[in-house]
Amino acid sequence: MMTKSYSLNPDDNSNHIGFSLFVLKHPDIDGTNSPKGIFGWPGYHNTHFWIDPENNLFGIFMTRTHKFKWEIHKGIRKSVYGSLKSEK
């Protein structure tokens, strides 16, 4: 129920909003090499967590910066999934 689509993310067409979570719907638009279906949430001060059921992986990034930017969260995931691809 938490990851069911309730609306599109107005800032980013690659995600939809579940019940207080983003869910990656279009990895090709997202551009982070993250698989479809990861879910999580970014906070106001750019804290970020996500859960990846496909790869049995989760990530937590804690910071106290602002102004909120999706680019910070995407950059972290791009680094993580880029390193995972290079290991395979």
C-alpha positions in Angstrom: 0.0 0.0 0.0 2.9 2.4 0.8 4.3 2.2 -2.8 1.0 2.2 -4.7 0.8 5.2 -7.1 -1.2 8.1 -5.8 0.1 10.9 -7.9 3.0 11.9 -10.2 5.9 13.8 -8.7 5.4 17.3 -10.0 9.2 18.0 -10.0 10.3 14.8 -11.8 8.4 12.7 -14.3 10.5 9.6 -13.6 8.8 9.0 -10.2 5.3 8.7 -8.8 4.4 9.4 -5.3 3.1 6.6 -3.1 1.9 7.0 0.4 4.7 9.3 1.6 7.3 7.7 -0.7 8.7 8.2 -4.2 8.7 5.1 -6.4 10.9 5.0 -9.4 8.6 4.5 -12.4 10.8 5.3 -15.4 14.5 4.5 -14.8 15.4 5.7 -18.3 14.2 9.2 -17.5 15.7 9.2 -14.0 19.3 8.7 -15.4 20.8 7.1 -12.3 21.1 3.5 -13.4 18.7 2.7 -10.5 16.3 -0.2 -11.2 12.5 0.4 -11.6 10.6 0.1 -8.4 13.1 1.5 -5.9 11.4 3.6 -3.3 12.3 6.0 -0.6 12.1 9.7 0.5 14.2 12.8 0.4 13.8 15.3 3.2 13.8 19.1 3.3 17.5 19.4 4.2 18.5 16.9 1.5 18.5 13.8 3.7 17.7 10.8 1.6 16.9 7.1 1.9 15.9 4.5 -0.7 15.2 0.8 -0.7 16.0 -1.5 -3.6 14.1 -4.8 -3.3 15.6 -6.2 -6.5 19.2 -5.9 -5.4 18.5 -6.4 -1.7 20.1 -2.9 -1.1 19.2 0.2 0.8 20.9 3.6 1.0 20.8 6.4 3.6 22.4 9.8 3.1 22.2 12.4 5.9 23.0 16.0 5.5 21.8 19.4 6.7 22.0 21.4 3.5 19.3 23.4 1.9 17.7 24.5 -0.6 16.2 21.1 -1.6 17.5 19.7 -4.9 16.6 16.4 -6.6 20.0 16.5 -8.2 21.7 15.7 -4.9 19.7 12.5 -4.4 20.1 11.4 -8.0 23.8 12.0 -7.9 24.2 9.7 -4.9 22.2 6.9 -6.5 24.1 7.4 -9.8 27.4 6.9 -7.9 26.1 3.8 -6.1 24.6 2.1 -9.1 27.5 3.1 -11.3 29.9 1.4 -9.0 27.6 -1.7 -8.8 27.6 -1.9 -12.6 31.4 -1.7 -12.8 31.7 -4.6 -10.3 29.6 -6.9 -12.5 
